[in-house]
């Protein structure tokens, strides 16, 4: 079979080469798959991408030999799965790699915000300034954390929170009563969660139903001075509502590993120079406002990025491709 990998990072090719079956044509490209790089995928029956390659209907239609799309990510909102299905193309993702690293990173962001670690570091580095009056934080012990989404990642967040001595409330469209009983927390509505929580942590999948699930009306129901952490998808939050809530003190601080329209934000310079259509420049401005806020920590979507997670991504992707080639039954999206 003809297999093309895009967005290949250093060391990834060497690892994948040892895990894929022999006797196939395999190509590796550092570029993302776009209409401009489509020629590199011509003739490919299997294409593997990461989250920066937007595999929409027009691009899929230009790959007549395509049979399988393997995204090396848990999220798959960058792929038009329904259109792929309509053309008999299977789509697989990686569901096992991020549970521990993303949950751990959630608390890394949370502690940076609550204890002002980044500001303390910069203050000391830039001016050897030991004035601590503006660096006060607060304990996590005894606080209530609202975990929105109790899949693999959310479950680990619950476990870590219990280790900090926190109280837990959770929201999920499909509550797991056994898990709740085991961990000793209640499931509540999203409105109840934001009203009760000192910290809100988002771990929901991004779908049409969860787009802007955290909007101005939900912010208005929040406990004053709440902290928000998002390591899921930026589009779960209405960015303009978030900026307003941070400015009026409803939200005391935020730790964000993801931003709304993140792909456009990454390509902002090119988008502005080329005046690309479909770019929401108000949203780009709002993202800049977030990054510049002293009570916000923003990181470039790195919660998953550990050596162990990358090895798991490569292993699961190689297995999915191998199983497809061998006709082994597996679950497609």
Backbone bond lengths (Angstrom), bond angles and torsions (degrees), N, CA, C in turn:
res aa  C-N    CA-C-N  psi(-1)  N-CA   C-N-CA  omega(-1)  CA-C   N-CA-C  phi
1 X - - - 1.464 - - 1.528 110.03 -
2 X 1.316 114.80 157.56 1.460 122.05 178.31 1.530 107.79 -98.67
3 X 1.316 116.45 117.94 1.469 122.33 -174.24 1.528 108.99 -123.62
4 X 1.341 116.56 132.07 1.465 120.90 179.16 1.523 109.75 -125.35
5 X 1.329 115.77 127.01 1.459 122.50 176.01 1.520 108.78 -105.22
6 X 1.344 115.71 133.21 1.457 121.20 176.76 1.529 109.73 -119.44
7 X 1.347 115.10 160.12 1.470 122.34 -177.77 1.528 111.16 58.87
8 X 1.328 115.73 40.48 1.458 120.94 -179.02 1.527 109.54 -78.21
9 X 1.330 115.88 126.75 1.459 121.62 -178.70 1.523 110.58 -93.61
10 X 1.333 117.62 162.26 1.472 120.30 -179.90 1.527 111.37 -54.82
11 X 1.328 115.16 131.90 1.460 121.28 179.01 1.509 113.97 88.29
12 X 1.325 117.19 -17.77 1.463 120.31 -176.45 1.527 111.17 -71.10
13 X 1.318 116.48 -40.54 1.463 119.71 -179.10 1.525 111.18 -60.47
14 X 1.322 116.63 -45.58 1.466 120.57 -178.31 1.521 110.92 -61.09
15 X 1.318 116.35 -39.63 1.456 120.33 179.78 1.524 111.65 -68.37
16 X 1.324 116.52 -45.00 1.469 120.26 -178.71 1.526 111.41 -65.52
17 X 1.314 116.67 -36.84 1.464 120.46 -178.40 1.522 112.05 -59.31
18 X 1.335 117.27 -32.15 1.466 121.04 -178.62 1.525 112.29 -80.67
19 X 1.340 117.09 -12.00 1.466 120.02 -173.87 1.522 114.16 -111.92
20 X 1.333 116.96 -14.08 1.461 120.43 -179.99 1.528 110.22 -88.60
21 X 1.325 117.51 149.51 1.468 119.96 -179.65 1.526 111.33 -67.32
22 X 1.310 115.68 149.76 1.466 121.24 180.00 1.526 110.70 -76.39
23 X 1.321 114.99 164.88 1.456 120.40 173.45 1.513 114.53 89.20
24 X 1.337 117.38 15.02 1.458 120.59 -179.15 1.524 109.79 -125.13
25 X 1.327 116.55 156.49 1.460 121.70 177.85 1.520 107.79 -87.39
26 X 1.319 116.53 114.20 1.464 120.65 -176.84 1.526 109.07 -123.30
27 X 1.344 115.68 126.90 1.461 121.62 179.17 1.519 109.54 -119.16
28 X 1.340 115.61 145.53 1.459 121.28 -177.62 1.525 109.17 -126.03
29 X 1.327 116.20 129.85 1.462 121.02 -179.11 1.524 109.59 -132.14
30 X 1.329 116.18 138.69 1.465 120.25 177.60 1.525 111.00 -78.07
31 X 1.329 117.04 -23.48 1.459 120.26 -179.46 1.526 111.40 -70.53
32 X 1.315 115.33 156.48 1.461 119.39 171.04 1.530 108.54 -79.87
33 X 1.320 115.74 160.94 1.464 120.23 179.84 1.523 108.52 -85.86
34 X 1.311 115.97 117.56 1.462 122.84 -179.88 1.524 108.02 -138.37
35 X 1.331 118.32 172.25 1.471 119.04 174.35 1.529 112.35 -56.75
36 X 1.347 116.26 -29.62 1.469 119.93 -179.55 1.527 112.82 -75.23
37 X 1.330 117.84 -26.16 1.475 120.65 -179.62 1.524 111.67 -107.57
38 X 1.327 115.91 10.82 1.462 120.65 -174.63 1.525 113.14 -59.63
39 X 1.341 116.59 -30.11 1.460 119.52 -178.43 1.531 111.78 -59.76
40 X 1.339 117.28 -26.77 1.459 120.76 179.78 1.527 111.61 -70.44
41 X 1.337 116.53 -20.37 1.466 120.54 -178.42 1.522 112.75 -101.27
42 X 1.321 117.62 -0.61 1.463 119.37 -178.10 1.527 110.32 -61.72
43 X 1.308 115.68 131.35 1.466 121.67 -178.47 1.509 113.09 89.00
44 X 1.334 117.36 -8.44 1.462 120.09 -178.64 1.521 110.86 -71.92
45 X 1.327 114.92 134.28 1.467 120.88 174.67 1.528 111.00 -95.45
46 X 1.324 115.32 -24.51 1.465 121.90 176.50 1.522 107.93 -129.91
47 X 1.329 115.72 130.41 1.455 121.55 177.37 1.521 108.05 -124.57
48 X 1.332 116.14 133.57 1.459 121.21 176.69 1.519 108.65 -120.55
49 X 1.348 115.93 130.46 1.462 121.29 -176.76 1.521 109.52 -133.92
50 X 1.339 114.27 173.25 1.458 120.91 171.00 1.526 107.04 -112.60
51 X 1.318 118.70 -166.15 1.463 121.32 -168.07 1.528 114.58 -74.90
52 X 1.330 118.50 -14.57 1.462 119.87 -176.64 1.520 113.42 -85.91
53 X 1.319 117.21 -8.92 1.464 121.43 177.10 1.528 108.52 -91.33
54 X 1.324 116.49 116.24 1.458 120.45 179.90 1.532 109.00 -92.21
55 X 1.325 114.61 108.11 1.464 120.55 -176.01 1.521 108.35 -98.79
56 X 1.330 115.65 83.56 1.459 121.80 -178.90 1.524 110.98 -97.06
57 X 1.321 115.66 174.76 1.464 121.32 -173.57 1.536 113.56 -54.81
58 X 1.334 119.82 -47.29 1.476 118.22 -178.25 1.530 112.47 -60.30
59 X 1.320 116.89 -36.42 1.465 119.82 179.30 1.525 110.43 -71.27
60 X 1.320 117.17 -42.71 1.469 121.14 178.54 1.527 110.29 -59.47
61 X 1.332 115.99 -40.50 1.466 120.13 -177.79 1.525 112.81 -65.43
62 X 1.326 116.54 -19.82 1.464 120.19 -179.15 1.530 112.79 -93.26
63 X 1.335 115.81 6.95 1.466 120.81 176.91 1.522 108.71 -120.54
64 X 1.314 117.37 78.75 1.468 121.38 -172.32 1.527 114.83 -65.85
65 X 1.322 117.74 -21.35 1.468 120.07 -178.00 1.528 112.94 -92.01
66 X 1.326 116.45 -3.78 1.464 120.80 -172.31 1.531 112.24 -66.84
67 X 1.337 115.19 132.55 1.467 121.39 179.65 1.526 112.66 -123.52
68 X 1.345 116.65 -26.60 1.465 120.40 -176.71 1.524 110.03 -144.77
69 X 1.342 116.06 133.78 1.457 122.48 170.97 1.519 106.67 -113.33
70 X 1.324 116.52 120.26 1.471 121.56 178.65 1.520 108.17 -112.94
71 X 1.322 117.04 105.45 1.457 119.77 178.09 1.521 109.43 -89.18
72 X 1.307 115.79 131.31 1.466 121.37 -178.04 1.530 109.43 -87.15
73 X 1.310 114.77 53.47 1.462 122.19 -178.05 1.515 108.95 -155.42
74 X 1.328 114.79 163.04 1.464 119.51 174.25 1.524 109.66 -79.49
75 X 1.331 116.27 -45.53 1.453 120.21 178.79 1.520 111.29 -71.66
76 X 1.330 115.79 148.79 1.466 119.62 -179.43 1.526 111.70 -137.64
77 X 1.345 116.40 22.11 1.462 119.39 179.59 1.528 112.33 -71.40
78 X 1.341 118.09 -8.09 1.464 121.10 176.17 1.523 112.03 -86.33
79 X 1.334 116.83 2.97 1.463 121.67 -178.76 1.521 109.31 -122.72
80 X 1.308 116.94 134.61 1.469 121.53 174.20 1.529 107.49 -81.25
81 X 1.331 115.04 84.32 1.463 120.97 -173.52 1.525 110.66 -64.59
82 X 1.331 117.01 -40.43 1.465 120.07 -178.04 1.524 111.29 -63.39
83 X 1.320 116.80 -41.99 1.468 119.07 179.33 1.528 110.43 -67.42
84 X 1.326 116.05 -39.17 1.465 119.18 177.27 1.535 110.03 -60.06
85 X 1.326 116.77 -45.83 1.468 120.86 179.25 1.527 110.93 -58.96
86 X 1.340 115.37 -41.46 1.469 119.48 -177.65 1.523 112.07 -62.31
87 X 1.336 116.46 -21.65 1.458 121.27 179.65 1.523 111.99 -102.76
88 X 1.346 115.83 10.02 1.463 120.04 178.53 1.511 113.78 75.86
89 X 1.341 117.02 19.20 1.466 121.78 179.86 1.527 108.54 -96.98
90 X 1.315 116.89 128.50 1.457 121.96 179.11 1.533 109.86 -85.67
91 X 1.329 115.52 150.67 1.463 121.72 177.38 1.524 108.47 -130.02
92 X 1.347 116.23 131.71 1.464 120.79 176.02 1.526 109.11 -126.80
93 X 1.326 115.24 150.02 1.467 120.61 175.52 1.518 109.46 -127.72
94 X 1.322 116.50 -178.30 1.465 122.13 179.80 1.520 107.46 -111.98
95 X 1.314 117.12 119.60 1.463 120.17 -172.92 1.522 113.67 -109.17
96 X 1.327 118.35 -3.15 1.465 119.20 -169.18 1.518 115.15 -111.49
97 X 1.318 118.80 -6.88 1.467 119.15 -167.40 1.519 115.30 -86.04
98 X 1.336 118.22 -22.72 1.455 119.33 -163.89 1.522 114.84 -104.12
99 X 1.321 117.88 -4.44 1.466 119.70 -169.49 1.524 113.04 -57.65
100 X 1.315 117.24 -48.02 1.466 119.84 -178.17 1.526 112.57 -81.05
101 X 1.335 120.57 -50.18 1.468 118.79 -176.55 1.524 113.71 -61.87
102 X 1.336 118.04 -38.31 1.465 119.34 -178.92 1.524 110.78 -70.56
103 X 1.331 116.65 -39.47 1.466 119.72 176.91 1.524 110.57 -62.75
104 X 1.330 117.20 -42.66 1.464 120.61 178.54 1.526 110.84 -64.07
105 X 1.328 115.73 -41.15 1.469 119.80 -178.78 1.521 111.12 -67.58
106 X 1.320 116.64 -30.96 1.463 120.66 175.44 1.517 110.27 -54.39
107 X 1.331 116.28 -44.33 1.456 119.85 -179.44 1.526 112.19 -77.51
108 X 1.333 117.05 -25.93 1.461 119.25 173.26 1.531 109.69 -62.48
109 X 1.326 116.41 -46.60 1.466 120.70 177.50 1.525 110.97 -63.65
110 X 1.322 115.20 -44.61 1.461 119.93 -177.79 1.527 111.15 -59.69
111 X 1.312 117.50 -45.29 1.458 121.04 -179.91 1.527 111.97 -68.42
112 X 1.330 116.46 -35.40 1.471 118.92 175.99 1.524 110.95 -60.75
113 X 1.338 115.74 -38.87 1.460 119.87 -179.56 1.522 110.93 -74.71
114 X 1.339 117.40 -50.98 1.465 120.08 -173.26 1.522 112.47 -69.08
115 X 1.325 118.02 -30.86 1.465 120.96 -177.35 1.534 112.54 -107.31
116 X 1.319 116.81 6.79 1.477 122.65 176.18 1.530 112.05 51.76
117 X 1.318 115.07 41.55 1.469 120.38 -174.24 1.520 111.92 -63.11
118 X 1.327 116.70 -43.49 1.465 120.26 -178.30 1.529 110.63 -62.37
119 X 1.330 116.38 -43.00 1.469 119.93 -179.11 1.528 111.05 -67.46
120 X 1.329 116.01 -39.59 1.468 119.45 179.07 1.525 111.02 -63.23
121 X 1.322 115.78 -42.22 1.462 120.92 178.65 1.528 111.10 -61.23
122 X 1.335 115.41 -48.98 1.462 119.34 -179.17 1.522 111.88 -64.52
123 X 1.311 117.02 -39.07 1.467 120.84 -179.44 1.524 111.12 -61.70
124 X 1.323 115.78 -42.44 1.459 120.00 -178.72 1.525 111.24 -74.54
125 X 1.314 115.68 -38.61 1.466 119.83 -178.01 1.528 111.76 -68.79
126 X 1.323 115.60 -40.66 1.458 119.23 -173.25 1.540 113.15 -83.76
127 X 1.349 116.89 -27.59 1.448 116.48 -175.32 1.505 115.49 -142.08
128 X 1.333 117.60 12.94 1.467 121.88 -176.41 1.536 109.32 44.86
129 X 1.327 114.22 45.73 1.465 121.35 -173.44 1.525 109.45 -98.92
130 X 1.338 115.97 115.27 1.464 120.89 -179.45 1.534 112.49 -97.42
131 X 1.306 118.04 15.71 1.459 121.41 176.40 1.533 108.83 -71.12
132 X 1.313 116.45 116.38 1.460 119.96 -174.92 1.528 113.06 -103.16
133 X 1.311 116.87 4.96 1.462 119.37 -174.10 1.527 113.56 -62.44
134 X 1.308 117.47 -29.48 1.465 120.29 -178.73 1.528 112.72 -100.48
135 X 1.326 116.49 13.86 1.464 119.70 -175.09 1.530 112.59 -115.55
136 X 1.317 116.91 17.21 1.460 120.00 -178.81 1.520 112.18 -69.19
137 X 1.321 116.11 140.82 1.457 121.72 177.16 1.504 110.42 -126.58
138 X 1.323 116.85 -151.44 1.462 119.43 175.92 1.522 110.54 -152.78
139 X 1.318 114.93 161.15 1.462 121.53 -177.53 1.525 111.83 -69.61
140 X 1.338 115.55 150.87 1.460 120.58 166.23 1.528 110.39 -87.44
141 X 1.321 115.65 -29.25 1.460 120.48 -179.14 1.537 110.00 -56.48
142 X 1.323 115.20 128.97 1.452 120.66 177.69 1.512 115.25 84.33
143 X 1.349 117.20 -10.09 1.461 120.02 179.37 1.535 110.09 -80.96
144 X 1.329 114.76 159.35 1.466 120.88 178.46 1.521 109.75 -99.56
145 X 1.316 115.91 123.59 1.460 120.85 175.77 1.524 108.94 -106.76
146 X 1.319 115.31 130.09 1.456 121.38 176.08 1.515 109.71 -99.05
147 X 1.326 116.07 114.81 1.467 121.71 -177.67 1.523 108.44 -100.00
148 X 1.324 116.32 108.72 1.459 121.44 -179.63 1.523 108.83 -93.65
149 X 1.333 115.48 100.27 1.457 121.28 -176.65 1.506 110.59 108.41
150 X 1.334 116.57 111.62 1.472 119.90 -177.53 1.523 111.23 -117.05
151 X 1.327 114.71 48.35 1.459 119.18 168.97 1.518 108.95 -78.30
152 X 1.323 116.77 -154.91 1.466 120.15 -175.84 1.531 111.99 -57.46
153 X 1.333 116.59 -45.26 1.458 119.95 -177.56 1.523 110.46 -70.00
154 X 1.324 116.41 -48.86 1.450 120.46 -179.16 1.510 113.15 -57.99
155 X 1.328 116.74 -36.78 1.460 120.23 177.84 1.527 111.46 -62.74
156 X 1.319 115.64 -41.00 1.467 118.66 178.15 1.521 111.58 -68.28
157 X 1.329 116.99 -34.59 1.462 120.42 176.04 1.529 109.89 -62.24
158 X 1.331 116.40 -41.98 1.465 120.39 177.07 1.529 110.32 -58.24
159 X 1.333 116.38 -46.14 1.465 120.76 -179.22 1.516 112.64 -62.10
160 X 1.333 116.87 -43.39 1.466 120.31 179.20 1.524 110.20 -66.40
161 X 1.323 116.30 -41.46 1.466 120.17 179.51 1.518 111.17 -59.88
162 X 1.313 116.71 -39.50 1.463 119.61 178.08 1.530 110.60 -63.44
163 X 1.335 115.93 -35.10 1.459 119.93 177.06 1.524 112.76 -64.64
164 X 1.333 116.53 -28.81 1.464 121.18 176.58 1.529 111.90 -82.32
165 X 1.318 116.61 -3.15 1.462 119.57 -177.65 1.509 112.96 77.07
166 X 1.328 116.77 29.79 1.455 121.35 -179.63 1.529 110.92 -92.45
167 X 1.310 114.71 155.48 1.459 120.84 170.44 1.528 107.67 -87.42
168 X 1.316 117.14 146.70 1.462 121.15 -175.47 1.525 110.35 -124.38
169 X 1.331 115.55 134.65 1.453 122.11 163.51 1.523 105.69 -126.90
170 X 1.313 116.78 153.66 1.461 118.47 -175.31 1.522 111.29 -142.12
171 X 1.317 113.42 155.32 1.467 121.71 173.54 1.517 108.34 -126.82
172 X 1.317 116.20 138.57 1.460 121.24 173.40 1.521 107.86 -158.70
173 X 1.326 115.64 141.16 1.464 119.46 178.44 1.522 111.11 -64.36
174 X 1.333 116.27 -24.96 1.467 121.12 177.17 1.525 108.71 -127.88
175 X 1.322 117.14 81.23 1.466 120.80 -176.41 1.523 112.61 -59.43
176 X 1.318 116.15 144.11 1.459 122.99 176.57 1.524 107.70 -107.20
177 X 1.330 115.85 95.55 1.468 121.16 -174.85 1.516 111.49 -61.79
178 X 1.336 117.27 -36.23 1.466 120.31 -178.54 1.524 110.37 -66.77
179 X 1.324 117.15 -42.28 1.468 121.02 178.43 1.528 110.45 -65.18
180 X 1.321 116.67 -41.42 1.457 120.75 179.38 1.531 111.24 -62.63
181 X 1.327 116.27 -41.85 1.464 120.34 179.26 1.528 110.65 -66.52
182 X 1.336 115.49 -39.89 1.471 120.38 -179.71 1.527 111.32 -64.04
183 X 1.345 116.28 -40.44 1.467 121.02 -176.26 1.530 112.85 -93.40
184 X 1.329 116.86 -10.00 1.458 120.39 175.94 1.511 114.72 72.44
185 X 1.331 116.98 46.98 1.472 120.12 176.56 1.522 109.61 -136.01
186 X 1.331 118.42 157.45 1.465 121.36 176.84 1.528 112.32 -96.63
187 X 1.314 116.58 148.65 1.462 121.43 165.82 1.518 107.78 -86.98
188 X 1.321 116.96 137.62 1.456 122.52 179.58 1.530 108.44 -135.53
189 X 1.313 116.43 171.70 1.461 120.10 174.11 1.519 109.03 -70.21
190 X 1.317 116.63 163.81 1.466 120.18 179.31 1.529 110.55 -64.07
191 X 1.323 116.67 -36.60 1.469 120.28 177.81 1.526 110.60 -63.83
192 X 1.324 116.76 -42.72 1.469 120.02 178.08 1.518 110.61 -66.31
193 X 1.310 116.60 -37.84 1.469 120.28 -179.13 1.527 110.96 -60.60
194 X 1.338 117.12 -48.99 1.469 118.68 -176.37 1.532 111.22 -69.71
195 X 1.339 116.43 -27.36 1.466 119.72 179.79 1.528 111.72 -74.55
196 X 1.332 117.78 -28.95 1.462 121.98 -175.74 1.524 113.90 -93.98
197 X 1.338 117.41 -22.22 1.460 121.05 -165.76 1.519 114.09 -87.68
198 X 1.335 114.81 140.35 1.463 121.54 168.35 1.521 110.23 -84.63
199 X 1.331 115.48 -28.83 1.471 122.60 177.34 1.516 107.17 -132.13
200 X 1.328 116.50 136.41 1.472 122.11 175.92 1.513 107.52 -117.95
201 X 1.330 116.60 127.82 1.466 121.38 -179.47 1.523 109.01 -124.11
202 X 1.333 116.41 123.25 1.463 121.83 -174.88 1.518 111.85 -95.35
203 X 1.333 114.80 126.82 1.470 121.29 178.17 1.529 110.64 -140.35
204 X 1.316 115.43 35.04 1.462 121.73 -179.40 1.527 110.05 -89.84
205 X 1.331 117.37 149.86 1.468 119.13 172.06 1.517 109.43 -71.93
206 X 1.332 116.60 154.57 1.458 119.45 177.25 1.523 109.57 -92.58
207 X 1.320 115.67 119.20 1.464 123.10 177.44 1.532 107.89 -137.58
208 X 1.325 115.86 178.18 1.464 119.38 175.19 1.526 110.77 -59.81
209 X 1.337 115.54 -35.18 1.459 120.58 -177.61 1.528 112.72 -73.39
210 X 1.332 117.27 -27.72 1.464 119.76 -177.61 1.531 112.70 -99.34
211 X 1.329 117.77 2.73 1.465 120.43 177.30 1.528 109.45 -60.42
212 X 1.331 117.07 123.95 1.472 123.11 -179.70 1.526 111.41 53.93
213 X 1.329 115.78 38.85 1.468 118.82 178.11 1.531 110.26 -63.88
214 X 1.324 115.63 -27.53 1.459 120.09 173.03 1.527 107.09 -101.94
215 X 1.336 114.56 99.77 1.458 120.61 -176.71 1.530 110.11 -121.74
216 X 1.319 116.91 -170.04 1.461 120.86 -176.87 1.522 112.09 -61.94
217 X 1.330 116.66 -38.68 1.462 119.17 -178.97 1.518 111.26 -66.55
218 X 1.334 117.46 -36.13 1.466 119.83 177.99 1.532 110.54 -73.61
219 X 1.328 116.61 -37.18 1.475 119.83 176.89 1.523 110.47 -59.67
220 X 1.334 116.76 -35.56 1.464 120.58 -178.93 1.525 112.15 -66.44
221 X 1.323 117.21 -19.61 1.470 121.66 -179.84 1.530 112.42 -92.97
222 X 1.334 117.13 -4.02 1.463 120.56 -176.03 1.522 112.18 -72.20
223 X 1.320 114.83 151.88 1.460 120.88 170.29 1.531 108.06 -66.26
224 X 1.318 116.56 134.50 1.464 120.61 -178.20 1.528 110.66 -60.84
225 X 1.330 116.50 129.93 1.457 121.50 177.47 1.513 114.86 87.10
226 X 1.328 116.87 20.52 1.460 121.42 179.77 1.526 110.72 -70.85
227 X 1.321 116.44 157.76 1.468 122.30 173.38 1.523 107.85 -110.97
228 X 1.321 116.37 136.23 1.457 122.36 -178.73 1.526 109.98 -114.12
229 X 1.338 116.42 133.54 1.465 121.67 174.65 1.529 107.72 -125.74
230 X 1.323 115.94 131.56 1.469 120.16 177.85 1.519 109.77 -130.31
231 X 1.329 115.98 111.07 1.470 121.76 174.18 1.524 110.11 -117.76
232 X 1.337 116.57 18.69 1.462 120.97 -176.22 1.529 110.51 -100.81
233 X 1.325 117.22 -90.74 1.461 122.48 177.77 1.521 109.05 -138.70
234 X 1.324 116.56 138.92 1.454 120.93 -178.68 1.508 113.29 -61.71
235 X 1.334 116.41 -32.46 1.463 120.63 -175.55 1.520 113.55 -71.41
236 X 1.326 117.91 -6.00 1.465 119.80 173.40 1.522 110.73 -67.27
237 X 1.326 116.93 -21.99 1.468 122.67 -173.76 1.526 110.46 -113.66
238 X 1.323 115.62 135.09 1.460 120.82 168.18 1.528 106.60 -75.87
239 X 1.314 116.58 106.92 1.464 121.41 -172.35 1.523 112.44 -59.37
240 X 1.313 117.62 -39.23 1.460 120.31 -179.69 1.533 110.65 -64.94
241 X 1.347 116.72 -37.97 1.467 120.50 176.98 1.525 110.44 -66.96
242 X 1.323 116.76 -36.82 1.464 121.12 178.86 1.528 110.50 -64.95
243 X 1.316 117.30 -45.89 1.464 121.01 179.17 1.529 109.86 -59.08
244 X 1.322 116.58 -45.01 1.465 120.65 -179.12 1.524 110.98 -62.81
245 X 1.343 116.97 -41.52 1.472 120.78 -178.90 1.516 111.67 -68.60
246 X 1.320 116.94 -32.79 1.468 120.46 175.45 1.521 110.94 -71.01
247 X 1.304 116.45 -38.47 1.459 120.50 -177.99 1.522 112.58 -70.53
248 X 1.348 117.15 -33.94 1.464 118.37 -178.64 1.529 112.97 -93.23
249 X 1.340 117.26 2.62 1.449 121.00 175.07 1.507 115.52 86.68
250 X 1.328 117.86 0.22 1.463 119.79 175.27 1.524 109.06 -58.26
251 X 1.328 115.53 -46.22 1.463 121.58 174.66 1.529 107.80 -102.53
252 X 1.332 116.76 119.82 1.465 122.21 -177.04 1.526 111.96 -70.87
253 X 1.330 115.28 -36.25 1.459 120.47 179.85 1.516 109.72 -167.03
254 X 1.327 115.59 164.67 1.467 120.17 -178.67 1.519 110.66 -142.65
255 X 1.316 115.13 143.74 1.460 122.62 172.00 1.511 108.15 -118.83
256 X 1.317 117.08 116.16 1.462 121.83 -171.66 1.525 110.58 -125.69
257 X 1.313 116.24 120.50 1.470 119.93 173.21 1.521 110.56 -97.69
258 X 1.326 116.51 -6.24 1.464 121.52 -178.31 1.523 108.98 -137.01
259 X 1.327 116.06 150.83 1.452 122.53 178.06 1.514 109.72 -129.13
260 X 1.311 115.41 152.56 1.458 119.61 175.60 1.531 109.49 -65.37
261 X 1.345 115.56 140.50 1.470 121.28 -177.05 1.522 110.91 53.35
262 X 1.306 115.38 46.35 1.462 122.03 -175.87 1.527 112.42 -60.62
263 X 1.330 116.36 -38.72 1.475 118.44 -178.22 1.524 110.90 -64.38
264 X 1.327 116.71 -41.62 1.469 119.85 178.39 1.520 110.24 -65.95
265 X 1.335 116.54 -36.96 1.462 120.83 -179.17 1.525 110.59 -65.32
266 X 1.334 116.71 -38.47 1.460 120.36 178.26 1.522 111.24 -61.99
267 X 1.320 115.76 -32.82 1.460 120.90 -175.47 1.529 111.39 -103.88
268 X 1.317 115.71 23.84 1.461 120.70 -171.52 1.524 112.38 -54.90
269 X 1.335 117.38 -46.23 1.466 119.70 -175.73 1.524 110.72 -60.27
270 X 1.331 115.95 -44.96 1.456 119.38 178.73 1.515 112.14 -67.73
271 X 1.331 115.93 -35.73 1.462 119.98 -179.36 1.525 111.00 -64.30
272 X 1.339 115.42 -42.41 1.461 119.59 -179.56 1.520 110.49 -68.59
273 X 1.329 116.29 -44.05 1.465 119.93 -178.93 1.522 111.49 -62.68
274 X 1.339 115.02 -38.27 1.454 118.99 -177.76 1.505 113.99 -94.04
275 X 1.356 117.42 -2.96 1.460 122.06 -178.17 1.525 110.95 48.69
276 X 1.315 116.28 50.84 1.457 121.56 -175.12 1.524 110.98 -64.28
277 X 1.326 115.17 143.95 1.455 120.30 176.38 1.520 109.93 -73.95
278 X 1.333 115.23 153.05 1.455 120.07 176.33 1.514 114.40 83.12
279 X 1.335 118.15 1.86 1.461 121.16 179.26 1.529 108.61 -90.11
280 X 1.326 116.96 126.30 1.458 122.71 177.88 1.530 108.02 -89.81
281 X 1.322 116.74 96.93 1.461 120.54 -174.92 1.527 111.84 -70.83
282 X 1.339 118.03 -27.29 1.468 120.23 174.20 1.527 109.81 -63.38
283 X 1.331 115.93 -37.94 1.455 120.04 179.79 1.526 110.89 -70.07
284 X 1.321 116.74 -39.60 1.466 119.57 176.15 1.531 110.45 -59.95
285 X 1.325 116.02 -40.86 1.469 120.43 177.90 1.518 110.86 -63.93
286 X 1.338 116.23 -42.22 1.466 120.32 179.36 1.522 111.15 -62.70
287 X 1.321 117.26 -38.14 1.465 120.49 177.00 1.524 111.27 -63.36
288 X 1.330 116.68 -39.22 1.471 120.09 176.85 1.528 110.87 -64.56
289 X 1.332 116.05 -38.97 1.467 119.80 178.19 1.522 109.87 -61.63
290 X 1.328 116.98 -43.04 1.464 121.00 178.12 1.527 111.34 -58.95
291 X 1.322 115.77 -48.74 1.470 120.47 -177.20 1.527 111.28 -61.51
292 X 1.325 117.01 -33.52 1.458 121.09 -176.87 1.527 113.27 -84.08
293 X 1.325 117.24 -9.48 1.463 119.22 -177.68 1.528 110.69 -72.67
294 X 1.337 117.72 134.98 1.465 120.15 -177.86 1.523 114.20 -69.59
295 X 1.331 116.94 -17.85 1.468 120.37 -179.34 1.524 112.51 -102.60
296 X 1.327 116.03 20.15 1.463 121.16 -179.57 1.523 109.58 -129.15
297 X 1.317 115.72 135.20 1.473 122.23 171.60 1.521 107.48 -112.08
298 X 1.325 117.20 124.69 1.467 121.60 178.18 1.524 108.58 -121.29
299 X 1.318 116.45 130.23 1.462 121.68 176.18 1.533 109.26 -121.70
300 X 1.323 118.50 156.59 1.470 121.78 -169.94 1.533 114.83 -86.30
301 X 1.327 116.26 56.42 1.470 122.45 175.33 1.534 110.76 57.20
302 X 1.334 114.98 59.16 1.467 120.20 -176.42 1.525 113.05 -119.01
303 X 1.329 118.12 8.87 1.464 120.07 -175.77 1.531 112.28 -57.68
304 X 1.302 116.73 -32.97 1.468 121.54 -178.18 1.521 112.99 -82.79
305 X 1.311 117.00 -14.14 1.472 122.19 -164.60 1.527 112.72 -79.45
306 X 1.318 115.84 83.93 1.460 121.64 170.33 1.531 107.72 -129.13
307 X 1.323 115.78 160.62 1.471 119.56 -180.00 1.517 110.67 -59.80
308 X 1.333 115.92 -40.69 1.469 119.63 -178.45 1.525 111.42 -67.05
309 X 1.326 115.93 -39.01 1.465 119.50 179.99 1.523 111.13 -66.20
310 X 1.327 116.91 -41.82 1.462 119.84 179.81 1.524 111.11 -64.00
311 X 1.324 116.80 -38.76 1.467 120.13 176.96 1.521 111.02 -63.02
312 X 1.331 116.08 -38.58 1.463 120.00 179.45 1.529 110.95 -69.03
313 X 1.325 117.03 -39.64 1.465 120.89 176.61 1.531 110.17 -58.12
314 X 1.317 115.30 -48.17 1.470 119.80 -178.89 1.521 111.09 -63.70
315 X 1.329 116.76 -42.48 1.466 120.87 -179.28 1.526 111.51 -62.94
316 X 1.321 116.63 -49.19 1.464 121.02 -176.51 1.527 110.72 -67.27
317 X 1.335 117.16 -40.26 1.467 120.54 179.24 1.529 110.71 -64.06
318 X 1.323 116.00 -46.35 1.471 119.80 179.30 1.527 110.76 -61.74
319 X 1.315 117.20 -39.45 1.467 120.55 179.52 1.526 110.96 -66.69
320 X 1.338 116.96 -41.89 1.463 120.26 179.97 1.523 110.76 -61.98
321 X 1.330 116.28 -42.39 1.467 120.41 179.16 1.525 110.38 -67.28
322 X 1.326 116.32 -43.36 1.475 120.75 178.99 1.522 110.86 -62.55
323 X 1.322 116.95 -43.32 1.469 120.76 179.13 1.524 110.97 -63.09
324 X 1.333 116.35 -38.84 1.468 119.17 178.45 1.525 110.96 -64.67
325 X 1.326 116.08 -44.94 1.463 119.94 179.60 1.521 111.21 -61.36
326 X 1.342 116.08 -39.02 1.469 121.00 -177.86 1.520 113.34 -83.77
327 X 1.323 116.81 -4.92 1.461 119.54 -179.33 1.513 113.46 76.38
328 X 1.330 117.04 19.09 1.460 120.99 179.24 1.529 109.41 -76.31
329 X 1.313 116.69 136.88 1.460 120.98 -177.74 1.532 110.17 -65.14
330 X 1.339 115.74 135.91 1.458 120.91 176.63 1.509 108.72 -152.05
331 X 1.325 116.26 167.27 1.462 120.86 -178.36 1.518 110.16 -90.84
332 X 1.328 115.22 124.32 1.462 121.33 175.50 1.519 109.49 -102.28
333 X 1.320 116.75 160.08 1.463 121.01 177.61 1.517 110.61 -71.96
